[in-house]
Amino acid sequence: MGNRHDYLPAAGRDAFLPGYDLLTRLLGMYKLHETLVAQAELASGQRVLEIGCGTGNLTIRAKRTQPAAEVIGSDPDPLALASAERKANRLTGIRFERAYAQELPYPDNEFDRVLSSMMLHHLETDMKTAALTEALRVLRPGGSLHILDIGGEVTSDDGLMARLLLHNHHAHDNLGDGIPQLLRTVGFDCTVVASQRHRRLGRVTFYRGTRPN
């Protein structure tokens, strides 16, 4: 199946990649991405990085929202990156690069914004901490990390997926105050921007981590 990787492929398995964008549409991710980009308040001339960009949907959304920003999507999955590049081939000021979130190949203080969508819950605690530490390092003072992920104050009333999350050890760090605690531990000032019940995902929460000046 071509899945002996040291990362999780964008669709879970390489063979499923052709259906990944259809799945994201069915899950309503485009609307969630629109909300996340609006929260990031992108401006002309900013440098923006998405970590774990997959097939580039959020990266492309950010670029189309603010055409005068320089936007980079990074991901360890070369097949997903190839798909992202095909979708963005008529856009300028955007590129996709192979990189692991916990080992970003960028200098300190390089970006004004870092974006992350539905990626952190796939990582073990030490990898989450490493990825967030790297995001802090590459952000300029006053820059911000904007996260969308499952989790937050999840209860059984949030539906079947939420009940499954409550018993999933991989999602443990995403529950309750888990992500804000990790953000503060590595040095971010953290705000829970919004949280909402989601019919297909249980509960999704938006976070903002700001690098102190």
C-alpha positions in Angstrom: 0.0 0.0 0.0 3.0 2.3 0.2 2.4 3.4 3.7 5.6 2.6 5.6 6.2 6.2 6.4 7.4 8.1 9.4 4.4 10.4 9.0 0.6 9.9 8.6 -0.4 10.3 4.9 -2.9 13.1 4.3 -5.7 10.6 3.6 -4.5 8.0 6.1 -3.3 5.8 3.3 -1.6 6.7 0.1 -4.3 4.8 -1.9 -7.0 7.0 -0.4 -5.5 10.3 -1.5 -7.6 10.8 -4.6 -10.7 10.9 -2.4 -9.3 13.2 0.2 -10.6 16.5 -1.1 -14.1 15.0 -1.5 -14.0 13.9 2.1 -13.0 17.3 3.3 -16.0 18.8 1.4 -18.3 16.3 3.1 -16.9 17.1 6.5 -17.5 20.8 5.9 -13.9 21.8 6.2 -14.0 24.6 3.6 -16.3 26.7 5.9 -14.1 25.9 8.9 -11.0 27.0 6.9 -12.7 30.2 6.0 -13.3 30.9 9.7 -9.7 30.1 10.6 -8.3 32.4 7.9 -10.6 35.2 9.0 -9.3 34.8 12.6 -5.7 35.1 11.4 -6.4 38.6 10.0 -3.9 38.2 7.1 -2.4 41.4 5.8 -0.5 42.5 2.7 3.2 41.7 2.9 2.9 39.1 5.6 4.7 35.7 5.4 2.3 32.9 6.3 3.1 29.2 6.9 0.8 26.3 7.2 2.1 23.2 9.0 0.7 19.8 7.9 -1.0 21.3 4.8 -2.0 18.1 3.2 -3.3 18.8 -0.3 -3.2 22.5 0.3 -6.8 23.5 0.8 -6.2 25.9 3.7 -2.9 27.2 2.2 -4.7 28.1 -1.0 -7.7 29.6 0.9 -5.2 31.9 2.8 -3.5 33.0 -0.4 -6.8 33.8 -2.2 -8.0 35.7 0.9 -4.9 37.8 1.0 -3.2 37.7 -2.5 -0.5 40.1 -1.4 0.8 37.8 1.3 3.6 35.2 0.7 2.1 31.8 1.7 3.9 28.5 2.2 2.3 25.1 2.8 4.5 22.4 4.4 3.9 18.7 4.9 6.0 15.5 5.0 3.7 13.8 2.4 5.1 14.2 -1.1 2.0 12.8 -2.8 -0.2 15.4 -1.0 2.2 18.2 -1.8 2.1 17.2 -5.5 -1.7 17.5 -5.4 -1.5 20.9 -3.7 0.9 22.2 -6.3 -1.4 21.1 -9.1 -4.3 23.0 -7.5 -2.3 26.1 -7.0 -0.5 26.2 -10.3 -2.1 29.5 -11.5 -1.4 31.3 -8.2 1.8 33.3 -7.5 3.4 34.0 -4.2 2.5 30.5 -2.9 4.6 27.4 -2.7 4.6 24.0 -1.1 7.6 22.4 0.6 8.3 19.1 2.2 8.9 19.5 6.0 8.0 18.0 9.3 6.2 20.2 11.7 8.6 19.2 14.5 11.7 20.0 12.4 10.8 23.1 10.3 13.6 24.1 7.9 13.1 27.8 8.3 15.1 30.5 10.2 14.0 32.0 13.5 11.5 34.9 13.3 10.6 34.1 9.7 6.8 34.3 9.7 3.9 36.6 10.8 1.4 33.8 10.9 1.4 30.0 11.3 -1.7 28.0 10.5 -2.6 24.5 11.6 -5.8 22.6 10.7 -6.8 19.1 11.9 -3.2 18.1 12.4 -2.3 18.2 16.0 -4.6 15.4 17.1 -2.6 12.9 15.0 0.6 13.6 17.0 1.7 12.0 20.3 2.3 14.5 23.2 6.1 14.9 22.6 5.6 15.5 18.9 2.8 18.0 19.6 5.2 19.9 22.0 8.0 19.8 19.4 5.7 21.1 16.6 4.4 23.9 18.8 7.9 24.8 19.9 9.0 25.0 16.2 6.0 27.2 15.4 7.0 29.6 18.2 10.6 29.7 16.9 9.7 30.6 13.3 7.2 33.3 14.3 8.2 36.9 14.7 7.6 38.5 18.1 3.9 39.5 18.1 3.2 36.9 15.4 0.5 34.3 15.9 -0.3 30.6 15.5 -3.9 29.8 14.5 -5.1 26.3 15.2 -8.3 24.4 14.2 -8.7 20.9 15.6 -11.1 18.5 17.1 -11.4 18.6 20.9 -11.9 21.3 23.5 -14.6 21.0 26.1 -16.1 17.8 24.6 -19.0 16.1 26.2 -21.1 13.1 25.3 -23.9 15.5 24.3 -21.8 16.6 21.3 -22.7 13.4 19.5 -21.3 10.0 18.5 -17.9 11.3 17.3 -17.5 13.2 20.5 -18.2 10.1 22.6 -15.6 8.2 20.6 -13.1 11.0 21.1 -13.6 10.8 24.9 -12.3 7.2 24.8 -9.5 7.7 22.2 -6.1 7.9 23.8 -4.7 9.7 20.7 -7.2 12.6 21.3 -6.4 12.9 25.0 -4.2 16.0 24.6 -6.9 17.7 22.6 -9.6 17.4 25.3 -10.5 20.1 27.8 -7.6 22.6 28.3 -5.0 20.3 26.7 -4.0 22.4 23.8 -4.0 25.7 25.7 -1.8 24.1 28.3 0.7 22.9 25.6 0.7 26.3 24.0 1.5 28.0 27.3 4.1 25.5 28.2 6.2 26.2 25.1 5.8 30.0 25.5 2.7 31.2 23.7 0.1 33.5 25.1 -3.1 31.5 24.3 -6.7 32.3 23.6 -9.5 29.9 22.9 -11.2 31.9 20.1 -14.3 29.7 19.5 -15.6 26.2 20.0 -18.6 24.6 18.3 -20.4 21.4 18.1 -19.9 19.8 14.7 -22.3 17.3 13.3 -19.7 15.0 11.7 -16.6 15.7 13.9 -18.1 16.0 17.4 -16.6 19.3 18.5 -14.1 21.6 16.9 -12.2 24.4 18.6 -10.2 27.4 17.3 -7.1 28.6 19.2 -4.8 31.5 18.9 -1.3 31.4 20.3 0.6 34.7 20.2 4.4 34.9 20.5 5.2 37.5 23.1 7.1 40.6 22.0 
